[in-house]
Amino acid sequence: MNEEQFLDRLREDARRLRYEADAFMTVRIAARVRERIAAQPPTVSLFLARWLRPIAASMTAVALAACFSIVWFERTSMESATFDTLSADSGIELSYAGDSYRVGQ
């Protein structure tokens, strides 16, 4: 099979896949293309709004997630705190001028 036969066979196979639109559909598509071409380019404010709105929304979502995680962390750490962990039984060791001091024993 040479290249010419291959291309002919490819054209024949693709013929049934080709979209044959009626005249009404062709006019509609052409009108939409002309409308998009004739549309004025967006102004600077519209351009910035298109970019900044999603960025602001995602930053807001990140801030809300951070707030919720801080609240959750604080609640879980306060629930696990008992009298024994808050008492002065666990000593703190301080070093000052070469001397060691234990506080809380």
KOLLUM-103257 format. One record per residue (C-alpha): residue in three letters; x, y, z; residue number from 0. Coordinates in Angstrom, 3 decimals. Each point is the difference from the previous one (the first is absolute). Layout:
<atoms>
<atom type="ala" x="X" y="Y" z="Z" seq="NUM"/>
...
</atoms>
This chain:
<atoms>
<atom type="met" x="0.000" y="0.000" z="0.000" seq="0"/>
<atom type="asn" x="1.518" y="3.262" z="-1.068" seq="1"/>
<atom type="glu" x="-0.622" y="3.403" z="1.500" seq="2"/>
<atom type="glu" x="-2.668" y="1.009" z="-2.540" seq="3"/>
<atom type="gln" x="-2.087" y="-3.110" z="0.623" seq="4"/>
<atom type="phe" x="0.319" y="0.509" z="3.745" seq="5"/>
<atom type="leu" x="-1.236" y="3.599" z="-0.236" seq="6"/>
<atom type="asp" x="-2.924" y="-1.015" z="-2.240" seq="7"/>
<atom type="arg" x="-1.002" y="-2.734" z="2.421" seq="8"/>
<atom type="leu" x="0.332" y="2.427" z="2.944" seq="9"/>
<atom type="arg" x="-2.216" y="2.553" z="-1.762" seq="10"/>
<atom type="glu" x="-2.597" y="-2.666" z="-0.719" seq="11"/>
<atom type="asp" x="-0.047" y="-1.197" z="3.604" seq="12"/>
<atom type="ala" x="-0.217" y="3.551" z="1.327" seq="13"/>
<atom type="arg" x="-2.841" y="0.964" z="-2.340" seq="14"/>
<atom type="arg" x="-2.621" y="-1.646" z="2.205" seq="15"/>
<atom type="leu" x="1.400" y="1.813" z="3.054" seq="16"/>
<atom type="arg" x="-0.228" y="3.404" z="-1.620" seq="17"/>
<atom type="tyr" x="-2.630" y="2.349" z="1.431" seq="18"/>
<atom type="glu" x="-2.420" y="1.130" z="-2.688" seq="19"/>
<atom type="ala" x="-1.975" y="2.852" z="1.528" seq="20"/>
<atom type="asp" x="-3.042" y="1.605" z="-1.494" seq="21"/>
<atom type="ala" x="0.030" y="3.637" z="-1.114" seq="22"/>
<atom type="phe" x="-1.689" y="1.229" z="3.179" seq="23"/>
<atom type="met" x="2.700" y="-1.481" z="2.222" seq="24"/>
<atom type="thr" x="2.754" y="1.444" z="-2.175" seq="25"/>
<atom type="val" x="-1.540" y="3.475" z="0.245" seq="26"/>
<atom type="arg" x="-0.282" y="-0.281" z="3.783" seq="27"/>
<atom type="ile" x="3.603" y="-1.088" z="0.404" seq="28"/>
<atom type="ala" x="1.212" y="2.797" z="-2.278" seq="29"/>
<atom type="ala" x="-2.038" y="2.560" z="1.948" seq="30"/>
<atom type="arg" x="1.457" y="-1.142" z="3.307" seq="31"/>
<atom type="val" x="3.525" y="0.173" z="-1.399" seq="32"/>
<atom type="arg" x="-0.617" y="3.530" z="-1.311" seq="33"/>
<atom type="glu" x="-1.475" y="1.009" z="3.354" seq="34"/>
<atom type="arg" x="3.046" y="-1.272" z="1.892" seq="35"/>
<atom type="ile" x="2.368" y="1.750" z="-2.398" seq="36"/>
<atom type="ala" x="-1.904" y="3.274" z="0.213" seq="37"/>
<atom type="ala" x="-0.175" y="-0.054" z="3.789" seq="38"/>
<atom type="gln" x="2.157" y="2.625" z="1.624" seq="39"/>
<atom type="pro" x="2.945" y="-1.196" z="2.033" seq="40"/>
<atom type="pro" x="-0.514" y="0.084" z="3.749" seq="41"/>
<atom type="thr" x="0.989" y="3.106" z="1.882" seq="42"/>
<atom type="val" x="2.738" y="-0.022" z="2.601" seq="43"/>
<atom type="ser" x="-2.527" y="-0.148" z="2.827" seq="44"/>
<atom type="leu" x="-1.752" y="-3.012" z="-1.534" seq="45"/>
<atom type="phe" x="3.323" y="-1.702" z="-0.626" seq="46"/>
<atom type="leu" x="1.080" y="0.514" z="3.627" seq="47"/>
<atom type="ala" x="-3.388" y="-1.080" z="1.311" seq="48"/>
<atom type="arg" x="0.209" y="-3.255" z="-1.950" seq="49"/>
<atom type="trp" x="3.365" y="-0.769" z="1.584" seq="50"/>
<atom type="leu" x="-0.424" y="1.425" z="3.487" seq="51"/>
<atom type="arg" x="-3.385" y="-1.486" z="0.869" seq="52"/>
<atom type="pro" x="1.181" y="-3.620" z="-0.117" seq="53"/>
<atom type="ile" x="3.215" y="0.907" z="1.823" seq="54"/>
<atom type="ala" x="-1.957" y="1.809" z="2.725" seq="55"/>
<atom type="ala" x="-2.414" y="-2.921" z="0.309" seq="56"/>
<atom type="ser" x="2.815" y="-2.526" z="0.381" seq="57"/>
<atom type="met" x="1.800" y="2.190" z="2.550" seq="58"/>
<atom type="thr" x="-3.246" y="0.281" z="1.948" seq="59"/>
<atom type="ala" x="-0.366" y="-3.778" z="-0.057" seq="60"/>
<atom type="val" x="3.566" y="-0.433" z="1.267" seq="61"/>
<atom type="ala" x="-0.599" y="2.552" z="2.793" seq="62"/>
<atom type="leu" x="-3.213" y="-1.755" z="1.060" seq="63"/>
<atom type="ala" x="1.737" y="-3.362" z="0.015" seq="64"/>
<atom type="ala" x="2.793" y="1.453" z="2.141" seq="65"/>
<atom type="cys" x="-2.495" y="1.501" z="2.461" seq="66"/>
<atom type="phe" x="-1.923" y="-3.257" z="0.297" seq="67"/>
<atom type="ser" x="3.178" y="-2.023" z="0.485" seq="68"/>
<atom type="ile" x="1.247" y="2.359" z="2.726" seq="69"/>
<atom type="val" x="-3.322" y="-0.237" z="1.829" seq="70"/>
<atom type="trp" x="-0.008" y="-3.778" z="-0.339" seq="71"/>
<atom type="phe" x="3.606" y="-0.246" z="1.226" seq="72"/>
<atom type="glu" x="-0.690" y="2.228" z="2.995" seq="73"/>
<atom type="arg" x="-3.083" y="-1.992" z="0.969" seq="74"/>
<atom type="thr" x="1.751" y="-3.356" z="-0.243" seq="75"/>
<atom type="ser" x="3.014" y="1.224" z="1.971" seq="76"/>
<atom type="met" x="-2.212" y="1.445" z="2.767" seq="77"/>
<atom type="glu" x="-2.052" y="-3.203" z="0.206" seq="78"/>
<atom type="ser" x="3.129" y="-2.097" z="0.491" seq="79"/>
<atom type="ala" x="1.348" y="2.303" z="2.731" seq="80"/>
<atom type="thr" x="-0.632" y="-1.458" z="3.444" seq="81"/>
<atom type="phe" x="0.819" y="1.160" z="3.491" seq="82"/>
<atom type="asp" x="3.112" y="-2.174" z="0.039" seq="83"/>
<atom type="thr" x="1.438" y="1.541" z="-3.143" seq="84"/>
<atom type="leu" x="-0.745" y="3.509" z="1.215" seq="85"/>
<atom type="ser" x="1.379" y="-0.529" z="3.503" seq="86"/>
<atom type="ala" x="3.434" y="1.039" z="1.135" seq="87"/>
<atom type="asp" x="1.160" y="-3.597" z="0.508" seq="88"/>
<atom type="ser" x="1.927" y="0.068" z="-3.202" seq="89"/>
<atom type="gly" x="3.032" y="2.026" z="0.948" seq="90"/>
<atom type="ile" x="1.725" y="2.581" z="-2.125" seq="91"/>
<atom type="glu" x="3.755" y="0.197" z="0.078" seq="92"/>
<atom type="leu" x="1.672" y="3.385" z="-0.254" seq="93"/>
<atom type="ser" x="3.684" y="0.703" z="-0.406" seq="94"/>
<atom type="tyr" x="1.400" y="3.324" z="1.085" seq="95"/>
<atom type="ala" x="3.635" y="0.931" z="0.504" seq="96"/>
<atom type="gly" x="1.082" y="-3.616" z="0.022" seq="97"/>
<atom type="asp" x="-2.530" y="-1.050" z="2.648" seq="98"/>
<atom type="ser" x="-3.013" y="-2.211" z="-0.745" seq="99"/>
<atom type="tyr" x="-3.318" y="0.634" z="1.664" seq="100"/>
<atom type="arg" x="-3.090" y="-2.196" z="-0.121" seq="101"/>
<atom type="val" x="-3.295" y="1.772" z="0.283" seq="102"/>
<atom type="gly" x="-3.189" y="-1.805" z="0.970" seq="103"/>
<atom type="gln" x="1.349" y="-2.830" z="2.136" seq="104"/>
</atoms>
